[in-house]
Amino acid sequence: MEVILKQDVKNLGEKDDIVKVKPGYGRNFLIPKGFAQQATESARKVLAENLKQAQFKQEKIRKDADAIAAKLEGIKLTIGAKAGESGKIFGAINTIQIADALKKEGFDVDRRRITFDAEPKVIGEYTANLNLHKEVKVKVPFEVVAE
């Protein structure tokens, strides 16, 4: 079954992508939740027209994302966390803390666009992956220090 995604679905695709899914997943989850619609011929024509009109806007958004990515190249964040004597953090560093640290540096990045290679649970250096755009991804190093 092919569906047109109405919004980004993690591990499946992004908005306006036409993806092939199992019929049960499409009928019982994606379509009722409003994440997708069935990819009929008329829906494909509407999608093609909408994509054609949105292409100009997407180019501007991509240029903005490229500009932010260029500014983020030299940045290194420092996140403070409470830690024990062995260096283990009480809790874990999450995407909200990274987004707040980026906001202090002057970059407004949505926390849902931030992922980690490895979950930061001890003091040390890590990398945060920022998905600024479908084609623009940036790795930002950050260091977790004890407070």
PLY file of the C-alpha trace (Angstrom):
ply
format ascii 1.0
element vertex 147
property float x
property float y
property float z
element edge 146
property int vertex1
property int vertex2
end_header
0.00 0.00 0.00
1.33 3.44 -0.87
0.55 6.48 1.27
1.38 10.18 1.13
2.75 11.42 4.44
1.07 14.55 5.79
3.84 15.13 8.35
7.26 13.77 9.28
7.12 10.21 10.65
10.28 9.02 12.37
12.00 6.07 10.62
9.50 6.22 7.73
9.79 9.49 5.82
9.15 13.19 5.76
6.14 15.30 4.86
4.88 14.85 1.28
6.90 11.68 0.69
5.14 8.79 -1.02
6.11 5.64 0.86
5.15 1.99 0.59
3.90 0.51 3.88
2.12 -2.64 4.91
-1.67 -2.30 4.48
-2.45 -2.79 8.17
0.03 -0.11 9.26
-1.44 2.33 6.75
-5.13 1.61 7.39
-4.98 1.13 11.16
-2.36 3.66 12.26
-1.12 6.22 9.73
-4.41 7.21 8.09
-6.65 7.31 11.25
-4.03 9.31 13.20
-3.81 11.83 10.35
-0.16 11.09 9.58
-0.89 10.01 5.99
-3.47 9.69 3.25
-3.89 7.00 0.65
-1.89 7.68 -2.52
-4.71 7.71 -5.08
-4.24 9.19 -8.55
-6.05 12.42 -7.65
-4.08 12.77 -4.40
-0.84 12.37 -6.36
-1.88 15.17 -8.77
-2.72 17.48 -5.87
0.59 16.63 -4.22
2.50 17.36 -7.43
0.86 20.78 -7.75
1.49 21.61 -4.09
5.14 20.55 -4.36
5.58 22.69 -7.44
4.24 25.74 -5.61
6.23 25.01 -2.43
9.56 24.54 -4.21
10.40 28.25 -4.06
9.70 28.38 -0.33
11.77 25.24 0.26
14.75 26.78 -1.51
14.66 29.77 0.84
14.36 27.50 3.91
17.30 25.43 2.67
19.44 28.55 2.22
18.57 29.63 5.77
19.48 26.17 7.08
22.80 26.31 5.20
23.53 29.70 6.77
22.80 28.36 10.27
24.92 25.28 9.56
27.85 27.45 8.51
27.61 29.44 11.75
27.36 26.26 13.84
30.60 24.79 12.44
32.89 26.39 15.01
30.68 26.06 18.07
31.35 23.77 21.01
28.78 23.63 23.82
29.36 23.01 27.49
26.53 21.42 29.49
26.66 21.32 33.27
25.15 18.38 35.12
25.19 16.99 38.63
27.48 13.99 38.79
28.81 11.53 41.32
32.45 10.97 42.23
32.83 8.30 39.54
31.74 10.77 36.83
28.31 9.28 36.28
25.57 11.85 35.76
22.44 11.77 37.87
19.87 11.30 35.10
21.01 12.03 31.54
21.56 14.95 29.21
18.55 15.37 26.93
17.72 17.31 23.79
15.99 20.08 25.75
19.27 20.97 27.45
21.10 21.03 24.10
18.37 23.25 22.59
18.62 25.63 25.57
22.42 25.81 25.23
22.07 26.55 21.51
19.49 29.23 22.30
21.98 30.91 24.66
24.46 30.95 21.76
21.85 32.61 19.53
20.55 29.62 17.55
16.89 28.65 17.75
16.77 24.91 16.98
13.73 22.76 17.74
14.58 20.02 20.26
12.82 17.40 18.11
15.46 17.93 15.43
18.30 16.98 17.80
19.57 13.42 18.24
22.61 11.81 19.86
25.08 9.22 18.60
25.50 7.92 22.15
23.31 8.76 25.15
25.30 11.12 27.43
25.25 9.49 30.86
28.81 10.18 32.06
31.03 13.24 32.06
32.87 13.62 28.76
32.62 14.78 25.17
29.74 13.85 22.86
28.22 14.84 19.53
24.70 16.12 18.90
23.21 15.67 15.42
21.07 18.60 14.26
18.68 17.93 11.39
18.13 21.51 10.22
16.61 20.46 6.90
16.01 17.32 4.90
19.40 17.78 3.23
21.24 19.85 5.88
22.55 17.94 8.88
25.17 19.29 11.29
27.18 17.61 14.04
27.75 19.85 17.06
30.26 18.71 19.68
29.40 19.28 23.32
31.10 18.56 26.60
29.34 17.44 29.76
30.98 18.83 32.90
30.20 18.34 36.58
28.55 21.24 38.37
0 1
1 2
2 3
3 4
4 5
5 6
6 7
7 8
8 9
9 10
10 11
11 12
12 13
13 14
14 15
15 16
16 17
17 18
18 19
19 20
20 21
21 22
22 23
23 24
24 25
25 26
26 27
27 28
28 29
29 30
30 31
31 32
32 33
33 34
34 35
35 36
36 37
37 38
38 39
39 40
40 41
41 42
42 43
43 44
44 45
45 46
46 47
47 48
48 49
49 50
50 51
51 52
52 53
53 54
54 55
55 56
56 57
57 58
58 59
59 60
60 61
61 62
62 63
63 64
64 65
65 66
66 67
67 68
68 69
69 70
70 71
71 72
72 73
73 74
74 75
75 76
76 77
77 78
78 79
79 80
80 81
81 82
82 83
83 84
84 85
85 86
86 87
87 88
88 89
89 90
90 91
91 92
92 93
93 94
94 95
95 96
96 97
97 98
98 99
99 100
100 101
101 102
102 103
103 104
104 105
105 106
106 107
107 108
108 109
109 110
110 111
111 112
112 113
113 114
114 115
115 116
116 117
117 118
118 119
119 120
120 121
121 122
122 123
123 124
124 125
125 126
126 127
127 128
128 129
129 130
130 131
131 132
132 133
133 134
134 135
135 136
136 137
137 138
138 139
139 140
140 141
141 142
142 143
143 144
144 145
145 146
